[in-house]
Amino acid sequence: MSTDVTSTELIPVLDLQPLLDGDNHGISLLADQLGRALGNTGFFSIINHGVEWSLVEDIYNATRELHDLPQSQKDAITMDRTHGGYLGMGAGTSYASEIAGEVRKPNQNEAFFVHEGGYREGNQYPEIDGFEDLTARYIEAMQSLAGSLMPLVAMSLELDPAFFENDFDTPSVTLRMSHYPVMDYTDNEWGLAPHTDSSIFTFLPTNEVPGLEVRPAGHEWIQPPVVPCSFVVNSGDMLKRWTNGRYLSTAHRASNLSEVDRYAMPFFYGARDDAIVVPVPTTVSSESPSRYEPITYGDYQRWFLDRNYRGLTGQAAASTPP
């Protein structure tokens, strides 16, 4: 596995201070920077994002406490197709992403999912004091942060800043609280196999324990630079479809590359369940016709979930998305 940490030239750092200040000129420049990052790499870091870092640290602590629970307590709140909850070690396999390769082994991590919006009917929670309230506060903060990027995305595509507004009035979001134990990996085995994400954006708070690796086009696997109190952000399959392939959904994978347990809390941000995802007009022309059929955001998410976690959802999924 790679241990090389890349430079901020390949995975840039975007300063969101203009958004906090309401600096219109700075916001315009930021939109251009975002567009370049999404088109060149599909990964970037953000600073001055407005999320209190003490809240992030509280989520890290809650993730450790959750995974320290007896196995019987975690198994009692196992996730299913419409409810968030616990995913056991090796219970998911990255079938939805072709880049995982022909030999696909179960992912060596355990995780806990909390969903808001979308088609999920509810969540199950562990018996930890304040856990549900804490995750709700974190999700609210992350939803606000993610939503602040959508006008920038629109501006970067030469669209009105409010272009995506109606499709994100009730966003579909997921917090995944993951645990990667110390282990030796065999051939074609990872904590989380090479894949792309199904969402619009994924936000991963910086982590002192290495594990995330990214493979931008034309590059080998690399680790993003560690920027204190930042989030590493990547675009997903749905933003790629919405922009007719102009913006990337870049391969990445995760493992525990250290001698201590690794915890990670990716936050996945997406559109309302019934939003129709079709390439936006500024990305389609006679020279660049639409590459994708219209699909609702929720239908793609259901396919992705059933494809990767069919043992838990009880639903078979086609090898390609609808």
N, C-alpha and C positions, 0 to 999 in steps of 0.2 A: 504493500500500500504506500501511497505517496505521503511524504512528510514535508513537502515543500510548501511554504506559505507564499502566496502570490503578492504582488504589489497592488497598491490602490489605483494604479493606472489601468489594470485589467478589471478589477472590481472596485469601482470608484466609491468615494464617500460623499454623500449628498447632505448638505447642511440645510435643515428645514427651518432655520430661524426666520427667513422671510415670511413663511406662513404664520408663524407666531406673531410677527410684527405687523402683518398686513401690508408689507412692502410690495407694491404691485410690480415695480421694475424687477425686484429680486425674485418675485414669483415667476415672472416671465422667463428669466434666466434659468430658474430652477426647473421649469417645465422642459426647456431645451436639454438640460443636463439629464433629466429623467428619460426623455425620449432616446438620447444616445445610449444610455445604460441599458435600456430595454431592448434596443435594436442591436447592440454590439455584443452584450454578454448575457443579459437577462438576470444578472445579479448585481446588487449594490448594497452599501451600508448607509444607514441614516443616523445623524446626530442632531441634537437640539430638536428632538421629536415631541417633547412635551409630556412624555409618560414618566411619572415619578419612579426613579430607579429602585426606591425602597419597595414599591409594589412588585416589581420584577423579582426582587430578592425574596419577598414573601411567597411568591408563586414557586420559586425554586425550592424553598423550604417545605412548602406544602406537597410538592412533587416527591421529595425524599420521604416525607412522613407517610404519604399514601403507599409508596412502594415498599415501605418497611412493615406494612400491615401483614398479619398472617395470611397465607395464601387462601385459606378458606373464606376470609372476609372479602378478598378481591374477587374470587370466583363467584361469590353470591351476587355481584353486581355486573355480570358479564354483559357487554354491549350486544345489541341485535340490530336489525335493519333500520329501525326507526327510533331507537333509544341509545343515547350515549352511555358509556360505562367502560368496563375493563376489557382489555385485549391481552390475553396471556402470551407468554413467551412462545414464539414460533407459530402463533395463530394466524398470521397474515403472510401472504406471498405476493410479490410484485408482478402479478400477471398483466395488469393494465398497461404497463409500459414495455414496449418491445425492446428497449435498450437494456432490459435486465438480462437479456441473453436467452439462449435455448435451455440451459440448465438453470432451473430456478428453485432455490432452496428457501425454506421458511425463514422469515426475518427474525434475527436474534435480538429482539427487544420486547419489552412489555410496555403497555401504554394505557392511559386513561383518557377518554374523550368526553368533552362537554360541548354540546351543540346549542346554537341559538338561531332562530329563523329557519328558512328552508322547510323541507318536508318532514324532518324528524319530529316526533311527537313529544319528546321529553328527555330527561336525563335521570340517571341513577347516581347517588352520591355515597361516598364512604362515611362511616360514623366518626368523623373528625370535626371537632368544634370549629365553627366558623368557615369550614371549607367551601360550602356552597356560596356564602356571601363573598368570600375572597375571590373565587373564580368569576363570579358575576361582575365584581368591580373591575377585575383585570380585563375581562371581555369587553366591558363598556369602554374602558380607556383605549383598548386596541382597536375597537370598532371606530372610534372617533379619529384615531390616527390614520387608519387605513382609508377611511372616507375622505380625509383631507387630501389624499393623493389622486383621487379620481378626477377632479377638475384639472390637475396638472397633466394627467394622461390625455384628457380631451384636448387641452391646449397643445400638447406635443404632436397631436394628430391634426392640427389646424381645424379643430372643431370648437363650438361654443363650450365654455367651461362647464355649463350645466347639462351637456349632452347626455351623460350617463345617470343623471340625477334620479329619474323615475325608476330606473332599473336597480337602484341600490337604496331605495327608501326603506326596505326591510331586508337587509343583507343576510345571506347565509354564511354563518361563521362557525368555526370549530377550533377549540383549544385542545391540543394533544399534549399530554404530560407523560413524557417517555423516560424509560430507564434502560440503559445499556450496561449490563454487568461486565466485569472483567472476564475475558474469555479468550481462548485461542480459536481463531477462525480457520476453517478448512477451505479447500478450493471452492470458488464460486459461492462463498458464504460471507454475509455482511450483517451488521446490525440492522441496516435497512438497505436493500439491494438498489443498484442504479435504477433511477426512475425520474419521471417528471411529475409535477404536482397537478392536480385537477382544477385548482382554484384560479382566482385572478391574481392574488398576491399571497405570499407566505412571509411571515415575520418571525425571525428567530433571534431571541436576545443573545448577546455575546456570551460566550462560554469559555471559561478558563481551561476546561478539559477538552482537548481537541477531538474531533470526530467527523465533522462535516467536510466533505470533499466535493468539488465542483469540476465539471469537465466542459468548459466553454468550447465552442467550435474551433478546431485548429489547435487545441491545446491538450496536454495530458491532464490527469487528475491533479488538482491543486487544492490547497486549503485557503479560504478567504482570510484576509488580514484581520487580526484581532484589534478592534477599536473599542476602547473602554466605554461602557454605558451606551452602547449602540445596538441597533438591530441589523442583522443581515436580512435583506429582502430579496425575494426572487419572484418573477412572474411565472404563471402557470398556463396550463393547456387552454383555459377559457379565454385568457387575454390574447394568446396566440391566435385562436380562432376568430376572436372579435376584431383583430387587426389584420386578418388575412395573411398571417405569417410574418408580418413586419416585425412584431415584437416576439421575443423568444420564450420558449419554455425549455430551460436548459437542464441537462442531466446532472443529477447529484446523487450522493449516497452517504451513508453514515455508519460509523462503527465506533467502538471504544478503542482509541489508540493509546490509552494510558494504563496505569496500574491501579487506578481507583475507579469506582463506579462513576458513570457519566449520566447526567440528567439533561434533558432538552425539552423545551416547551414551544414548538412551532404553533403559530396562530394562522389559520387559513381564512382568507377573506374572499367572499364571492357575492354575486348578485342575488336578487330575490329569486325564489324558486321558479317562477313562471316567466322570468325574463327571457326573451327570445334573442339568442346569440347569433348574429349574422354579421359578416364583415362590414365595418363602417364605411361610408361612402368615399372617404378620402384615401382608402387603401385599395379601392377597386377601380379598374380602368380597362380599356380594350387591350392594353399591353399586360395588365395584371388582373385577369378575371378572378372572380370569387373561387377560392379553393375549397370552401366548406359549405355544406348544406345547413340551413337553419336548424337549431336545436335549442330547447329550453335549458337554462342553467341546471335546473333540478334533474332533468333526464340524464344529462351527462354525469352528474354526481352520483345518481343511483347506479348507473352502469359501472362507474369506477369503483364504488363500494362493493357491489356484488362481484365484480371481477377479482378484487384483491382479498375479500373477506367472505367468500361464498360459504365457507364452513359455518359462519356465524349468522349470515343473513338468510340462508336457506334458499337463495335465489341464484339460478344459473344466469350467466351473462355471455353474450356473444364475444368473440375474440376481438372484434372491432366495435367502436362506439356507434350508437344509432345515428 
